Amino acid sequence: MSNVSTCITYDASTSLILVTLKGTASAQDVINFYKIAQHYSVLYNSNRILVDVSQVTHQFPATDLLNIMPTIASWLKQTAIARVVSFDGFMNDLFVQKAKRFNLNTENFESVQTAKNWLLEQPSF
């Protein structure tokens, strides 16, 4: 059972999918959240997702990112993903490093506003 609370919304004024996660996430939770975000991006015809994971604790080893990334990369190839992260946490940096190896347009940010600004500069499809 997941120990993560999830809030997903669509901001029509900016055409952004906004995802906020709180709690402790397993590797399967991460896969599930990005799959749901991808469904929203298709539903709303948006290729820009802002994911706030600043209040998430990863409850899996870093090596699990090797399995997570190939799974989610196929869903998110044409998507820009801005991740709001907590100041501490090498897992967030490792996530972006692995994402870039799969040619995903992903960046980490310390604030929601900076993440939104970056997303709005990304081309839409």
GROMACS elastic network, one bead per residue, 0.5 to 0.9 nm:
[ bonds ]
;  ai    aj funct       b0    kb
    2     5     6  0.82975   500
    2    23     6  0.88843   500
    2    24     6  0.78007   500
    2    25     6  0.69650   500
    2    26     6  0.75465   500
    2    29     6  0.68041   500
    3    22     6  0.83920   500
    3    23     6  0.57577   500
    3    24     6  0.54047   500
    3    25     6  0.65364   500
    3    26     6  0.85507   500
    3    29     6  0.89278   500
    4    21     6  0.64792   500
    4    22     6  0.53916   500
    4    24     6  0.56066   500
    4    25     6  0.60638   500
    4    29     6  0.79962   500
    4    56     6  0.77685   500
    5    20     6  0.81210   500
    5    21     6  0.57077   500
    5    22     6  0.52151   500
    5    23     6  0.63785   500
    5    24     6  0.89484   500
    6    19     6  0.71514   500
    6    20     6  0.58424   500
    6    22     6  0.67711   500
    6    33     6  0.82063   500
    7    18     6  0.79644   500
    7    19     6  0.56862   500
    7    20     6  0.51515   500
    7    21     6  0.66100   500
    8    17     6  0.71532   500
    8    18     6  0.56151   500
    8    20     6  0.65232   500
    8    21     6  0.87861   500
    8    36     6  0.86738   500
    8    37     6  0.75438   500
    8    40     6  0.83086   500
    9    16     6  0.84406   500
    9    17     6  0.59467   500
    9    18     6  0.52045   500
    9    19     6  0.66019   500
    9    20     6  0.88928   500
    9    40     6  0.84052   500
   10    13     6  0.89712   500
   10    14     6  0.87616   500
   10    15     6  0.69534   500
   10    16     6  0.58627   500
   10    18     6  0.60247   500
   10    19     6  0.88415   500
   10    40     6  0.79122   500
   10    41     6  0.87409   500
   10    44     6  0.75280   500
   11    14     6  0.57181   500
   11    15     6  0.54888   500
   11    16     6  0.52828   500
   11    17     6  0.64338   500
   11    18     6  0.72205   500
   12    16     6  0.70018   500
   12    17     6  0.88834   500
   12    44     6  0.87925   500
   13    16     6  0.81013   500
   14    17     6  0.89602   500
   14   116     6  0.87968   500
   14   120     6  0.73849   500
   15    44     6  0.79463   500
   15    45     6  0.83228   500
   15    46     6  0.60423   500
   15    47     6  0.84820   500
   15    48     6  0.74624   500
   15   120     6  0.87747   500
   16    41     6  0.83218   500
   16    44     6  0.88451   500
   16    46     6  0.64463   500
   16    47     6  0.77534   500
   16    48     6  0.53938   500
   16    49     6  0.58027   500
   16    50     6  0.70110   500
   16   116     6  0.83188   500
   16   119     6  0.80963   500
   16   120     6  0.84159   500
   17    37     6  0.72754   500
   17    40     6  0.69675   500
   17    41     6  0.65176   500
   17    44     6  0.82321   500
   17    46     6  0.71300   500
   17    47     6  0.82610   500
   17    48     6  0.63201   500
   17    50     6  0.61201   500
   17    51     6  0.83145   500
   18    37     6  0.84248   500
   18    48     6  0.88360   500
   18    49     6  0.60414   500
   18    51     6  0.61542   500
   18    52     6  0.79400   500
   19    33     6  0.86468   500
   19    37     6  0.73176   500
   19    49     6  0.74748   500
   19    50     6  0.60607   500
   19    52     6  0.60831   500
   19    53     6  0.85031   500
   20    50     6  0.83539   500
   20    51     6  0.59159   500
   20    53     6  0.65413   500
   20    54     6  0.86417   500
   20    55     6  0.87045   500
   21    33     6  0.87640   500
   21    51     6  0.76370   500
   21    52     6  0.61366   500
   21    53     6  0.54710   500
   21    54     6  0.78827   500
   21    55     6  0.67894   500
   21    56     6  0.63976   500
   22    25     6  0.85089   500
   22    52     6  0.85503   500
   22    53     6  0.68998   500
   22    54     6  0.77620   500
   22    57     6  0.81066   500
   23    55     6  0.64116   500
   23    57     6  0.61993   500
   23    58     6  0.86800   500
   24    55     6  0.86007   500
   24    56     6  0.56104   500
   24    58     6  0.58624   500
   24    59     6  0.61574   500
   25    28     6  0.79136   500
   25    29     6  0.55680   500
   25    30     6  0.66494   500
   25    56     6  0.67087   500
   25    57     6  0.61647   500
   25    58     6  0.50782   500
   25    59     6  0.55428   500
   25    60     6  0.78225   500
   26    29     6  0.50409   500
   26    30     6  0.65495   500
   26    31     6  0.89122   500
   26    57     6  0.88823   500
   26    58     6  0.63239   500
   26    59     6  0.50922   500
   26    60     6  0.57189   500
   27    30     6  0.52274   500
   27    31     6  0.65389   500
   27    32     6  0.87741   500
   27    58     6  0.78503   500
   27    59     6  0.74329   500
   27    60     6  0.60334   500
   27    61     6  0.85627   500
   27    64     6  0.66303   500
   27    65     6  0.76666   500
   27    67     6  0.86950   500
   27    68     6  0.68931   500
   28    31     6  0.50801   500
   28    32     6  0.61174   500
   28    33     6  0.86192   500
   28    68     6  0.80253   500
   29    33     6  0.60729   500
   29    34     6  0.86633   500
   30    33     6  0.52126   500
   30    34     6  0.63461   500
   30    35     6  0.86005   500
   30    58     6  0.89729   500
   30    68     6  0.76231   500
   31    34     6  0.54485   500
   31    35     6  0.62073   500
   31    36     6  0.87541   500
   31    68     6  0.63351   500
   31    69     6  0.85293   500
   31    71     6  0.73502   500
   31    72     6  0.64561   500
   32    35     6  0.50983   500
   32    36     6  0.62314   500
   32    37     6  0.86467   500
   33    36     6  0.51558   500
   33    37     6  0.61591   500
   33    38     6  0.85767   500
   34    38     6  0.60384   500
   34    39     6  0.85889   500
   34    72     6  0.66401   500
   34    75     6  0.83661   500
   34    76     6  0.83493   500
   35    38     6  0.50589   500
   35    39     6  0.63240   500
   35    40     6  0.88049   500
   35    72     6  0.71009   500
   35    75     6  0.72942   500
   35    76     6  0.88117   500
   36    39     6  0.50446   500
   36    40     6  0.63861   500
   36    41     6  0.87070   500
   37    40     6  0.51027   500
   37    41     6  0.62287   500
   37    42     6  0.87771   500
   37    49     6  0.73326   500
   37    51     6  0.88380   500
   38    42     6  0.63439   500
   38    43     6  0.85917   500
   38    47     6  0.86476   500
   38    49     6  0.84876   500
   38    75     6  0.66208   500
   38    76     6  0.67477   500
   38    79     6  0.85716   500
   39    42     6  0.52110   500
   39    43     6  0.61049   500
   39    44     6  0.86557   500
   40    44     6  0.60265   500
   40    45     6  0.80735   500
   40    46     6  0.80359   500
   41    44     6  0.53388   500
   41    45     6  0.55488   500
   41    47     6  0.59273   500
   41    48     6  0.74209   500
   41    49     6  0.75039   500
   41    79     6  0.84664   500
   42    46     6  0.65774   500
   42    47     6  0.79601   500
   43    46     6  0.79525   500
   44    47     6  0.89031   500
   45   125     6  0.84759   500
   46    49     6  0.78763   500
   46    79     6  0.81718   500
   46   124     6  0.72478   500
   46   125     6  0.77108   500
   47    76     6  0.84842   500
   47    78     6  0.65540   500
   47    80     6  0.61545   500
   47    81     6  0.84430   500
   47   123     6  0.85560   500
   47   124     6  0.61163   500
   47   125     6  0.67343   500
   48    78     6  0.89971   500
   48    79     6  0.56795   500
   48    81     6  0.60436   500
   48    82     6  0.79493   500
   48   119     6  0.62359   500
   48   120     6  0.80549   500
   48   122     6  0.78397   500
   48   123     6  0.88604   500
   48   124     6  0.74876   500
   49    79     6  0.72354   500
   49    80     6  0.62355   500
   49    82     6  0.63519   500
   49    83     6  0.84232   500
   49   119     6  0.77020   500
   50    80     6  0.84282   500
   50    81     6  0.58454   500
   50    83     6  0.59206   500
   50    84     6  0.75374   500
   50   112     6  0.80982   500
   50   115     6  0.69811   500
   50   116     6  0.70601   500
   50   119     6  0.76774   500
   51    54     6  0.89642   500
   51    81     6  0.71977   500
   51    82     6  0.61830   500
   51    84     6  0.61733   500
   51    85     6  0.86836   500
   51   112     6  0.89804   500
   52    55     6  0.76966   500
   52    56     6  0.86052   500
   52    82     6  0.83333   500
   52    83     6  0.57089   500
   52    85     6  0.64891   500
   52   111     6  0.89658   500
   52   112     6  0.75319   500
   53    56     6  0.51570   500
   53    57     6  0.83658   500
   53    83     6  0.67754   500
   53    84     6  0.58380   500
   53    85     6  0.53262   500
   53    86     6  0.73656   500
   53    92     6  0.87819   500
   54    57     6  0.84944   500
   54    83     6  0.84785   500
   54    84     6  0.58470   500
   54    87     6  0.80665   500
   54   110     6  0.82897   500
   55    85     6  0.77964   500
   55    86     6  0.70065   500
   56    85     6  0.85476   500
   56    86     6  0.84572   500
   57    89     6  0.88535   500
   58    61     6  0.81259   500
   58    62     6  0.89863   500
   58    91     6  0.76503   500
   60    63     6  0.82568   500
   60    64     6  0.67257   500
   60    65     6  0.88479   500
   61    64     6  0.56876   500
   61    65     6  0.79071   500
   61    91     6  0.89984   500
   62    65     6  0.57021   500
   62    66     6  0.79545   500
   62    90     6  0.89961   500
   62    91     6  0.65830   500
   62    94     6  0.78529   500
   62    95     6  0.88618   500
   63    66     6  0.56365   500
   63    67     6  0.77456   500
   64    67     6  0.53426   500
   64    68     6  0.62893   500
   64    69     6  0.87593   500
   65    69     6  0.58235   500
   65    70     6  0.87498   500
   65    91     6  0.87160   500
   65    94     6  0.80653   500
   65    95     6  0.68568   500
   65    98     6  0.75244   500
   66    69     6  0.58813   500
   66    70     6  0.72426   500
   66    98     6  0.76529   500
   67    70     6  0.61366   500
   67    71     6  0.68500   500
   68    71     6  0.54222   500
   68    72     6  0.63929   500
   68    73     6  0.84800   500
   69    72     6  0.53460   500
   69    73     6  0.56738   500
   69    74     6  0.86890   500
   69    95     6  0.79624   500
   69    98     6  0.67192   500
   69    99     6  0.63845   500
   69   102     6  0.76457   500
   70    73     6  0.52055   500
   70    74     6  0.66959   500
   70    99     6  0.86835   500
   70   102     6  0.74253   500
   71    74     6  0.61936   500
   71    75     6  0.75613   500
   72    75     6  0.53602   500
   72    76     6  0.63750   500
   72    77     6  0.87402   500
   73    76     6  0.52148   500
   73    77     6  0.58987   500
   73    99     6  0.71612   500
   73   102     6  0.63684   500
   73   103     6  0.81187   500
   73   104     6  0.67655   500
   74    77     6  0.58610   500
   74   102     6  0.87495   500
   75    78     6  0.82403   500
   75    79     6  0.85844   500
   76    79     6  0.51107   500
   76    80     6  0.79906   500
   76    81     6  0.85479   500
   76   104     6  0.70692   500
   76   105     6  0.88191   500
   77    80     6  0.84247   500
   77   102     6  0.83314   500
   77   103     6  0.72489   500
   77   104     6  0.57741   500
   77   105     6  0.78667   500
   78   104     6  0.77329   500
   78   105     6  0.80425   500
   78   125     6  0.80528   500
   79   104     6  0.73672   500
   79   105     6  0.66950   500
   79   106     6  0.84706   500
   79   124     6  0.86175   500
   79   125     6  0.89682   500
   80   104     6  0.73815   500
   80   106     6  0.59539   500
   80   107     6  0.84788   500
   80   119     6  0.67167   500
   80   122     6  0.69088   500
   80   123     6  0.85423   500
   80   124     6  0.88084   500
   81   104     6  0.80827   500
   81   105     6  0.62553   500
   81   107     6  0.66195   500
   81   108     6  0.86360   500
   81   115     6  0.89026   500
   81   119     6  0.74185   500
   82   105     6  0.84875   500
   82   106     6  0.58275   500
   82   107     6  0.52100   500
   82   108     6  0.59839   500
   82   109     6  0.70100   500
   82   112     6  0.88501   500
   82   115     6  0.54433   500
   82   116     6  0.74863   500
   82   118     6  0.74918   500
   82   119     6  0.65519   500
   83    92     6  0.84898   500
   83    96     6  0.89592   500
   83   106     6  0.74659   500
   83   107     6  0.61571   500
   83   109     6  0.59532   500
   83   110     6  0.83917   500
   83   112     6  0.84871   500
   83   115     6  0.69738   500
   84   107     6  0.87051   500
   84   108     6  0.58385   500
   84   110     6  0.54830   500
   84   111     6  0.59667   500
   84   112     6  0.61222   500
   84   114     6  0.88625   500
   84   115     6  0.67510   500
   85    88     6  0.81640   500
   85    89     6  0.80903   500
   85    92     6  0.68396   500
   85   108     6  0.63806   500
   85   109     6  0.61360   500
   85   110     6  0.57217   500
   85   111     6  0.79117   500
   86    89     6  0.68028   500
   86    92     6  0.84739   500
   86   109     6  0.86574   500
   86   110     6  0.66387   500
   87   110     6  0.68733   500
   88    92     6  0.86737   500
   89    92     6  0.58526   500
   89    93     6  0.73240   500
   90    93     6  0.51694   500
   90    94     6  0.60797   500
   90    95     6  0.85130   500
   91    95     6  0.59495   500
   91    96     6  0.87209   500
   92    95     6  0.50149   500
   92    96     6  0.65088   500
   92    97     6  0.86972   500
   92   108     6  0.73806   500
   93    96     6  0.53285   500
   93    97     6  0.62097   500
   93    98     6  0.87024   500
   93   107     6  0.89529   500
   93   108     6  0.74290   500
   94    98     6  0.61078   500
   94    99     6  0.84217   500
   95    98     6  0.52971   500
   95    99     6  0.60509   500
   95   100     6  0.86733   500
   96   100     6  0.60943   500
   96   101     6  0.86552   500
   96   104     6  0.85419   500
   96   105     6  0.89374   500
   96   106     6  0.61286   500
   96   107     6  0.63188   500
   96   108     6  0.71450   500
   97   100     6  0.53298   500
   97   101     6  0.65922   500
   97   106     6  0.89139   500
   98   101     6  0.51303   500
   98   102     6  0.67568   500
   98   103     6  0.89714   500
   98   104     6  0.88778   500
   99   102     6  0.52063   500
   99   103     6  0.64827   500
   99   104     6  0.52836   500
   99   105     6  0.76812   500
   99   106     6  0.67624   500
  100   104     6  0.51610   500
  100   105     6  0.68131   500
  100   106     6  0.69767   500
  101   104     6  0.74823   500
  103   106     6  0.87653   500
  107   115     6  0.82450   500
  107   118     6  0.88169   500
  108   115     6  0.77122   500
  109   112     6  0.74024   500
  109   114     6  0.66316   500
  109   115     6  0.57157   500
  110   113     6  0.89345   500
  110   114     6  0.74842   500
  110   115     6  0.78530   500
  111   114     6  0.54385   500
  111   115     6  0.63221   500
  111   116     6  0.87281   500
  112   115     6  0.50657   500
  112   116     6  0.61030   500
  112   117     6  0.86085   500
  113   116     6  0.50619   500
  113   117     6  0.61397   500
  113   118     6  0.86415   500
  114   117     6  0.51055   500
  114   118     6  0.62558   500
  114   119     6  0.86665   500
  115   118     6  0.52097   500
  115   119     6  0.62264   500
  115   120     6  0.86887   500
  116   119     6  0.50578   500
  116   120     6  0.61150   500
  116   121     6  0.87206   500
  117   120     6  0.52115   500
  117   121     6  0.65309   500
  118   121     6  0.52661   500
  118   122     6  0.67296   500
  119   122     6  0.52002   500
  119   123     6  0.84247   500
  120   123     6  0.77694   500
  120   124     6  0.86711   500
  121   124     6  0.89927   500
